[in-house]
Amino acid sequence: MEVSKRDHCGEVLVATSTRTFTPVPLGTGFLRYAIAWITENIKKKECRYYVEQSSKGRCHCGYPKEFHSVEALKSEEFLGETWKLQRHVREGPTDAFGEIMFTGAQQEVGKFVRVSSDTSPATLYQLVTEYWNLSPPNLLISVTGGAKNFYMKARLKSMFRRGLIKVAHTTGAWILTGGTNTGVMKHVGTAVQDYTTSTVSKDGKIVTIGIATWGTVHNRQYLVDPEGKFPGHYPLDAETQGHLSCLDNNHSHFILVDNGTHGSYGVEIALRSKLEKFISMQPLGKIGVAAEDGGVTIPVVCVVLEGGPGTLDTIYNAMINGTPCVILEGSGRVADVIAQVANLPVSQIRVSVIKKQLKRYFTKEYDTFDEVTIITWTKKIQDIIRMRQLLTVFRMDEAGHNEVDVAILQALLKAPASKTSDSQERQNWARQLELAVRWNRVDIAKSEIFTKDRQWKSSDLHPAMLSALIGDEADFVKLLLENGVCLNELMNEQTLLELYNHLQPSSLILRKISQKHKDGITMGLVSDELHQLLGSFTQPLYPKPAASRSLEGGILITVPTTPPVGERTPVKTLEDPARDLFIWAILQNRRELAEIFWEQCKDCITAALAASRILKKLAEEEEGEKSNDMRDLADHYEKHAMGVFTECYTRDERRAEKLLIRPSQAWGRTSCLCLALESYNTSFVAQGGVQAFMTKMWLGGLAEDMAMWKMLLCMFFPLLCTGLITFSSNQEQLYPRPLSCLASLLSFFNSPVVKFYWNIISYFIFLCLFAYTLMMNFQVTPSGWEILLYVWVLSLVFEEIRQLFNPDGFHFQRKARIYISDIWNKLDILAILFFIPGLVCRLTVSGFYVGKIILCFDFIIFCLRLLAIFAVSKTLGPKIIIVKRMMKDMFFFMFLLAVFVLAYGVAKHAILIQNEDRLDWILRGVVYEPYLTVFGQVPSNVDHLGFDISQCTLTGSDPLKPRCPVLNSDQTPAFPVWLTTTLLCVYLLFANILLLNLLVAMLTYTFQEVQDNTDQIWKFQRYQLIKEYHSRPSAPPPLIILSHLYLFIRLLILGVKNLFWRECPKSDRSKKPREDVEVEILWEAFMKENYLASRCQAQGQSTENIILDTAKKVRVAVDLLESKQGKDTDSVAKQLDHLEKQVAESNIALQWIVNALQTSVLQSSVDDPMLLWLKSTEADELEPSPEARPEKPQQHVNATQLIYPGTTEMRFPVPEEYVPWEVKFPLYQPTVYNDSSSRNADPLELDNLITDHFRNPVGRTGIEGKGSLYRLGPNQAIDPVITRWKKLEVSLLEFIVVREKEGDLWSFPGGVLQPDEDLPKRLNLILSEKLKERITDMLRTSAKVYEGYVDDFRNTDHSWVETTVYNFHFDRTDVVHKELSRMGSAGSASGMQVQWQEVNDQAPLCAYQKDILQTVADLHHIQLGPECWISQTCS
């Protein structure tokens, strides 16, 4: 039936990957290589023997005659043979592959390939991942449904599309569909199209791979080209497609499966199933652990929309293979049939119930279903419902079912673990967590994994934590920290190095390290880069590889030298793992991760300032958006440092000041203040607490309320006014309080503010002396005052040299850069450089006057230097910064003005004067006069009115007079007055009005722009002034030269470098007890928590957050209204349906009454119909009876599985109600199967095997014969349960389990006894001789735990398994206990895997052995949880 065939095409597969698909342009070389690989490895199929069907005029393959080759038409090889698909269809190189572009559709170019139905799934996977450049998936979602277009409610359609796209977007998805533009594939394509048109994301497009049958694709001839199509233009023509199907234009990739036939649907199903299974066996992630090594494989889930018989087969096969399924109720047909009976116990799912559901949901097709088909459906649905742990029904109106994507992921998490790993509880938790991390779904992890009944250890979360860190999944990192991850246990040197080895290829720090060292990353290389980023004033954070000991306080991780041979190097822990992770995140500009670990840092203020410096340094080497992001993040952490310090300063000023100058052990023994100054963090330095600290540094221990007049009086009369000196009462941590009078005077004169005032007075005296010398006492022979001036300048030179070479711990190049960066130092150098040639010229007779001129200009520079004294003023200091910025604007304005001045000056001078050759007069006429015109001095020589020939020279012989203009014969100027006046007016218009107003506007803009920041900049630069005078000798110039001379002598003789230099207290070099430091760090962390709490509260009250909360509430309200509307509509529909049924039943009742009256009999031969409508209503509701749930698996569950184990034989479907022999089952036609290869089988003829003498005691199984068992009738088995207590005290019971290879389920070491066997073969293999004798003795005396029939997969109608269960319990005091322990730890000599397993409800046993374990647990008084039916056969 065509409907059934077409239904197979409605299967959709979604595979999620670590990254969303981004097309990578293929280079010419790679394209040629890909074409060669495809033509060599990818095949097609075509008919090689034309046999025409008489009725259709086509070949049996479905193609007409013209589509066959000459060899196929005249084939002598097959002449006279009956056409067969397997023989007469052969493979050849594919002729359809490349890129596809849909005509008339605005869609990106996709990829396609025609493949043989026998293609290996490994080859397809290689094609997709390597040549189509798709990353391996994290998830495989098989969506199956109707291939024909079907109706779906608008709300459910919207929820499905939104949920599918959300899964694809959040996890990065392959969407693998049937590829055609019909049915469920069309819904998927429309969802992708809606997402593509609505999103502006640059993260890449969603991958949609369509797997369709080549022989059913309409217009496929446009894709054929043996050399490949790049691209192939494919026309969409749904109107003329007939029984074929067009490809869907919303797919990015197509795999077109060819079996050599035309028009046959469902060809692709087998290959798609193989590809699905192959992908599900691949390790999860690019660096995942293989399944055979216990790793997590790619999970698979099936989602069902609508569908027909083929869809039911797909669901059944998927669940038999352990694939969880999600059914969307309301989508129609099969999906609704399963959804209606999903909550019923299997015993209530009868053939009659399924008939009613089929009649309800398969209205058109119901009449075509025969009884065997309905029985088969019933059996498959019963088996599906039995596997409840694999089944999830999504109901729109059910509480908790709001999103399809959540239902899909929940179905995966609640499913049992893969067959390849043990189904133990913690292993299953770890698997679920790893999947959630791969999907980046924190919501699923919160609701399904981190529940109250699960207690996690930190070590269990470490793999997930590392995956989240490498994958930059900040929300997961935060969640894992909240649920018990301990960073001290997680992080060590090897783990940190592993994180650095997973840096993104685009990471700047990786490029910097790779340029210097190409052999990989070491912590020494990372330390070098950090040292360069933080600055040479810090000590290295990590040791170099060859380091054998740590520097004192600087290096936190020490690496010893190579240990002796045979010794293992111990794994080194990290002192502050939060700091190391914070640095790792900052170096990659990962904002959210860095924020999490900054909150975990111990020294949070220093950490924030260090991050700001690192990011600013990295931003200098990046460009564009990355650079801007780094600068924004640097400002963000500067604000964090400000917030925490403000919180600290508000609570305790003295403690906060200690934090400023406390050297941080974790950050290279540098301090907050030092980092802020070196990083140019103006906002941090400008805040009130830091400025208050600087003020105390400026006063040098003096009281802040000490009046100015007192200070000046003490400066000039120190001995008389000592009592006026007052000191601050809280300066002990910076400056010891003086006790004696002499100490008070020394402290007073050593304070920076007093030094500053002395230097101001000294500088004013110097300028007065300089001016006096230039104007009144500049003789050929220098006077005494002039010599004093020279000595004064010499003292200034020595002071500049001392500042340049001050011992602050920096190398000379850095000192020079810092010195030159100060504009006042530049003026000092310029003034000295001018003074030297001026002095040299002044001392010579010929250059005496030139020297005076040079010294006059030098005086100007010295006067400009006087502006530096205003930098200390809070009012004038910011204005100086504004003047500096305006001078830059003025400099650029002069370039613009020069263009107009020169243009007008040259034109005017050339018009007025003929051949002027005197350079001074040329400059005067071209530059000087036009420049003065700008300021209102209008020239008089542009017209005739002011012309006087006596004021000029005709020949230019008089150097004091300008040359006359060109004259007429009457001695009047010949130039046109109208031209010169017009030129003057235009010049004045541009110069006076335009340019001057432009200058005013520029200066105004600069003032407004700088005004807000000048205060911060001034406060920041104030430190340099404080630092200068803090380290300056107390004596002012010129007396300071004595200090310099003394310093020089001490330096030469005693080697004392810092006699007159004191370090400005930006860091406290004194050693504090470790306990005090820890107390300060804890207090800082407490203040940080207060800051974060207040910040969070402020964000919650922000307008933006209020708007977002309101929008969220409105969205919830809309969803509730839509849900209520949907419920009301469904309720009305049900009531109408109910009413129709009542009317129909009333008609039947009335007819019964009429018949009864006609026959005059009180009872009719037909049953009373009066309550049938009630029964029908109850059946439609299909609510399970309360006493029927929860249900224990019944007998004959495993023995009625449709596929006989180890074969392809199919049992006849036997629903549960027809299992007993007593129930009549006329349609029962069981399959006959006898495995003649079984060793020691009964030597009976097959015709005599099936007799009534041997009949299964429980009931029908759907298959006759002995199957794969040894004999007809009962096959005796022994299942020994060997137990012991796990500990000496009776607590946990353990038992022995075995399996032959990795991937098999565990089972008891027993089995079916072969003829002449006393013990099962597997038990003999694992037991030593001593144990074998002991168990043989116990076998004779031990009580039987159970004896009788077991529900085994191998059972048939005439052959079944009966087992005897013995419990062999050994105490720890038993003499053979050591051998038992050794057997469990080392396995067996035969290679069989043996282990001890705890007795609990999660024990990974096969088939009926779960029930046996329950009985053994009852004997030892062990309480197990609910039993779990596992559909796997025992070995």
Disulfide bonds with the S-S distance in Angstrom:
Cys952-Cys964 1.81
Cys1406-Cys1434 2.06
